[in-house]
Amino acid sequence: MEQMYITDLHLQHTEWKNTLLFYVDDIKTLDHRLQEVLSKNNDKEVLAMAEHFQNQLILQKNRAAEILHSIKESLNLVEAEVNNHPVATDHRKMELNSKLRDEVADYVTHFSELRHEAIRFFSKWM
């Protein structure tokens, strides 16, 4: 059971949220690039790979939304603790949601792999 100072815990949640929002924005960029490739190619291999990437981007966007929701719920618990016990919040610790931390790390890893795969695809067909 890992604990962090409440202020550090709040910062950690904010970093996780910003990281995921960055990737959600990157999904839009990758989707735009995918549409460019599709507008210039109608090869069956391109269409099959494009469908694969579209499906993966949808899954990644949905997963990011789920994790963002979990971050918000976890942050609500932190805020409730501060509101219920407002004295010396900068000196108190709370349990870190290690499951959530791992979910964010896994998301970043999987998305990075997908992004590299997509960039190789784009460079081949653009």
N, C-alpha and C positions, 0 to 999 in steps of 0.2 A: 504494500500500500504506500504509494508515493504521495507526499504532500508538498504543497507549494504555498508561499505567501499569497494571500488573497489578491494583492495588487499584481503579482507576477502571473497568477492564474488568469486574471482578467486580460492581461496583456497577451498571454498564450492563446486565449480564445479569439482575441482580435486578430492575431497573426494567422491563425487557422482560417478564419473567415476571409481575410484579405487574400490569402493564398488560393482558396477555392474560387473566390470571385474573379481572380486573375485567370484561372483555368476556364471558368465559364465564358469569359470574354474571348479566350483563345479558341474555344470551341466555335464561336461565331466566325472567327478569322479562318479557321480550318474549313468550316462549311462553305464559306465564300470561295476559298481556293478550290474546293471540290467542285463547286458549281462552274467555275471557270474551266476546269478540266473537262467536265461533262459537255460544256458548250462547244468545245473544240474537238471532241472525240466521241465516236459512237461505236468503237471497237467493242466486241463482246467481252474481252478481258478487262477493258476499262470499265464497262458497265457493271461487271461482277464485282470488281474491286471497289468501285464507287459505292455500290450498295452495302458492301461490307463496312466501309468507312462511315457511311451515313448511319447505319445501325449502331456502330460503336460510339459515334458522337452522341447519338440520342441516349444510349445507355450511360455514357459518362456525364451527360448533362443531368439526367435523372438522379444518378448517384451523388453528384455534387449537391443537388437540391436536398436529398435525404440527409447528407452529412451536415449541410448548413442548418437544417432544421434541428439536428441533434446538438449542434454547437449552440444554437439559440436556447434550447431547453437547458443545457448545462450552464450556460451563462445566466439564465434566469435563476437557477439554484444559487449561484454565487451572489447575485444581486439580492436575493431573498435573505441570505445569510447576513449580508451587510446591512440591509434594512432592519432585520430583526435584532441585530447586535451591532450597532454602529460605533461602539467604542473600540479604539485601537485596532482598526481593521488592517492597518499597515504592519502590524506585529503578529497577526494571527495567520494560521495556515488552514488550508482545506485540502481534501483529497483531490489529486489530479485524476481526471477521467482518462486513464491509460488506454482504455478501449477506443475512445474517441481519437486520442493522439495516434494510435496505430491505424485507425481508419483513414485519417488524413494522410499519413505517411504512405499507406498502401495506394491511396488514390493518386498521389503525386507520382509514385513509381509507375503505376499502370498507365496513367495519362501520358507520362513522358515517353514510354515505350510506344504507345499509339501515335503520338505526335511524330516521333522519329520515323516510324513506319509510313505515316502519311506523307511526310516530306520526301522520303525516297520515291513514293508513288507519284507525287506531284512533279518532281524533277524528271522522272522518266517520261511523263505524258504531257508536259507543258511545252 
